[in-house]
Amino acid sequence: MKAEVLKKRLDKSRPTTVTIQILEDVIEDLKRVSALLGFSGYQPLVRNYI
């Protein structure tokens, strides 16, 4: 592998997709909490903490 290609792969600002599974009851709780904290939904709340 070329050094340049490796540097691109290890770049910290490289966008990465992550998939996690969260139970439905936890999602409902996150929706309630996100509204109280001023987030537009549970996904921005989760993104903020991850």
N, CA, C and O atoms as a DFTB+ gen file, in Angstrom:
200 C
 N C O
     1  1       0.852      -1.176       0.000
     2  2       0.000       0.000       0.000
     3  2       0.896       1.236       0.000
     4  3       1.875       1.313       0.742
     5  1       0.547       2.184      -0.833
     6  2       1.332       3.405      -0.914
     7  2       1.106       4.261       0.322
     8  3       0.028       4.246       0.917
     9  1       2.128       5.001       0.697
    10  2       2.061       5.840       1.896
    11  2       0.969       6.894       1.776
    12  3       0.311       7.219       2.763
    13  1       0.772       7.427       0.580
    14  2      -0.241       8.468       0.381
    15  2      -1.655       7.919       0.606
    16  3      -2.489       8.584       1.221
    17  1      -1.916       6.735       0.119
    18  2      -3.222       6.098       0.299
    19  2      -3.452       5.812       1.780
    20  3      -4.554       6.012       2.291
    21  1      -2.421       5.348       2.461
    22  2      -2.527       5.056       3.885
    23  2      -2.803       6.322       4.685
    24  3      -3.597       6.297       5.625
    25  1      -2.164       7.417       4.329
    26  2      -2.389       8.690       5.018
    27  2      -3.837       9.146       4.859
    28  3      -4.428       9.665       5.805
    29  1      -4.415       8.956       3.667
    30  2      -5.813       9.332       3.444
    31  2      -6.743       8.490       4.313
    32  3      -7.717       9.008       4.861
    33  1      -6.453       7.208       4.443
    34  2      -7.297       6.322       5.245
    35  2      -7.227       6.649       6.728
    36  3      -8.203       6.458       7.454
    37  1      -6.095       7.133       7.177
    38  2      -5.911       7.422       8.599
    39  2      -6.220       8.863       8.964
    40  3      -6.026       9.262      10.113
    41  1      -6.696       9.651       8.009
    42  2      -7.023      11.054       8.261
    43  2      -8.170      11.141       9.263
    44  3      -9.211      10.511       9.075
    45  1      -7.980      11.923      10.332
    46  2      -8.989      12.022      11.389
    47  2     -10.266      12.716      10.928
    48  3     -11.336      12.445      11.472
    49  1     -10.182      13.594       9.950
    50  2     -11.372      14.318       9.492
    51  2     -12.144      13.553       8.414
    52  3     -13.101      14.082       7.848
    53  1     -11.744      12.339       8.132
    54  2     -12.410      11.522       7.118
    55  2     -13.797      11.111       7.614
    56  3     -13.915      10.550       8.704
    57  1     -14.849      11.379       6.836
    58  2     -16.197      10.997       7.266
    59  2     -16.344       9.471       7.338
    60  3     -15.866       8.745       6.467
    61  1     -17.006       9.013       8.379
    62  2     -17.185       7.587       8.601
    63  2     -18.638       7.317       8.973
    64  3     -19.236       8.064       9.748
    65  1     -19.195       6.264       8.427
    66  2     -20.555       5.862       8.749
    67  2     -20.508       4.795       9.835
    68  3     -19.744       3.834       9.748
    69  1     -21.336       4.983      10.859
    70  2     -21.409       4.031      11.963
    71  2     -22.864       3.625      12.136
    72  3     -23.756       4.473      12.109
    73  1     -23.104       2.342      12.311
    74  2     -24.452       1.837      12.538
    75  2     -24.502       1.185      13.912
    76  3     -23.684       0.323      14.233
    77  1     -25.471       1.606      14.718
    78  2     -25.660       0.982      16.026
    79  2     -27.121       0.585      16.168
    80  3     -28.010       1.220      15.600
    81  1     -27.354      -0.462      16.923
    82  2     -28.721      -0.903      17.173
    83  2     -29.109      -0.485      18.582
    84  3     -28.409      -0.787      19.548
    85  1     -30.238       0.216      18.685
    86  2     -30.737       0.692      19.971
    87  2     -32.157       0.159      20.137
    88  3     -32.961       0.204      19.206
    89  1     -32.450      -0.340      21.320
    90  2     -33.778      -0.890      21.588
    91  2     -34.853       0.181      21.443
    92  3     -34.599       1.363      21.676
    93  1     -36.058      -0.242      21.054
    94  2     -37.158       0.691      20.802
    95  2     -37.529       1.511      22.030
    96  3     -37.818       2.702      21.913
    97  1     -37.525       0.887      23.209
    98  2     -37.877       1.638      24.413
    99  2     -36.817       2.689      24.744
   100  3     -37.133       3.745      25.292
   101  1     -35.574       2.401      24.412
   102  2     -34.500       3.378      24.617
   103  2     -34.670       4.548      23.650
   104  3     -34.439       5.699      24.020
   105  1     -35.073       4.254      22.414
   106  2     -35.323       5.304      21.422
   107  2     -36.426       6.235      21.913
   108  3     -36.307       7.454      21.791
   109  1     -37.491       5.674      22.464
   110  2     -38.592       6.496      22.984
   111  2     -38.107       7.397      24.115
   112  3     -38.490       8.565      24.184
   113  1     -37.272       6.868      24.997
   114  2     -36.708       7.686      26.079
   115  2     -35.809       8.779      25.522
   116  3     -35.845       9.916      25.991
   117  1     -35.003       8.437      24.522
   118  2     -34.123       9.435      23.901
   119  2     -34.926      10.547      23.240
   120  3     -34.520      11.709      23.275
   121  1     -36.059      10.205      22.641
   122  2     -36.915      11.217      22.018
   123  2     -37.430      12.200      23.060
   124  3     -37.454      13.408      22.823
   125  1     -37.845      11.679      24.217
   126  2     -38.342      12.556      25.287
   127  2     -37.228      13.434      25.851
   128  3     -37.427      14.629      26.070
   129  1     -36.081      12.854      26.081
   130  2     -34.959      13.600      26.654
   131  2     -34.447      14.648      25.671
   132  3     -34.105      15.760      26.074
   133  1     -34.393      14.304      24.393
   134  2     -33.874      15.251      23.397
   135  2     -34.738      16.503      23.315
   136  3     -34.222      17.605      23.129
   137  1     -36.053      16.337      23.455
   138  2     -36.945      17.499      23.437
   139  2     -36.685      18.400      24.642
   140  3     -36.714      19.625      24.520
   141  1     -36.433      17.803      25.793
   142  2     -36.159      18.577      27.008
   143  2     -34.826      19.322      26.928
   144  3     -34.679      20.406      27.492
   145  1     -33.865      18.737      26.227
   146  2     -32.536      19.342      26.119
   147  2     -32.406      20.299      24.936
   148  3     -31.357      20.915      24.746
   149  1     -33.472      20.423      24.140
   150  2     -33.462      21.373      23.036
   151  2     -32.928      20.838      21.720
   152  3     -32.630      21.616      20.814
   153  1     -32.804      19.531      21.599
   154  2     -32.377      18.934      20.336
   155  2     -33.598      18.740      19.443
   156  3     -34.720      18.619      19.934
   157  1     -33.375      18.713      18.137
   158  2     -34.489      18.570      17.200
   159  2     -35.013      17.135      17.119
   160  3     -36.079      16.905      16.547
   161  1     -34.299      16.189      17.670
   162  2     -34.715      14.794      17.672
   163  2     -33.688      13.953      18.401
   164  3     -32.697      14.472      18.916
   165  1     -33.929      12.646      18.442
   166  2     -33.009      11.787      19.179
   167  2     -31.695      11.573      18.438
   168  3     -30.659      11.367      19.071
   169  1     -31.719      11.619      17.102
   170  2     -30.488      11.388      16.348
   171  2     -29.436      12.471      16.595
   172  3     -28.273      12.130      16.809
   173  1     -29.793      13.766      16.574
   174  2     -28.788      14.776      16.915
   175  2     -28.261      14.618      18.347
   176  3     -27.090      14.891      18.614
   177  1     -29.119      14.183      19.253
   178  2     -28.690      13.945      20.629
   179  2     -27.645      12.832      20.675
   180  3     -26.611      12.974      21.328
   181  1     -27.912      11.737      19.989
   182  2     -26.970      10.616      19.956
   183  2     -25.670      11.045      19.281
   184  3     -24.588      10.712      19.764
   185  1     -25.761      11.780      18.171
   186  2     -24.552      12.256      17.478
   187  2     -23.705      13.139      18.380
   188  3     -22.476      13.101      18.324
   189  1     -24.369      13.933      19.210
   190  2     -23.656      14.827      20.117
   191  2     -22.813      14.040      21.123
   192  3     -21.708      14.454      21.474
   193  1     -23.334      12.921      21.576
   194  2     -22.630      12.131      22.577
   195  2     -21.652      11.133      21.982
   196  3     -20.739      10.680      22.672
   197  1     -21.823      10.784      20.723
   198  2     -20.892       9.840      20.079
   199  2     -19.874      10.608      19.348
   200  3     -18.985      10.022      18.729
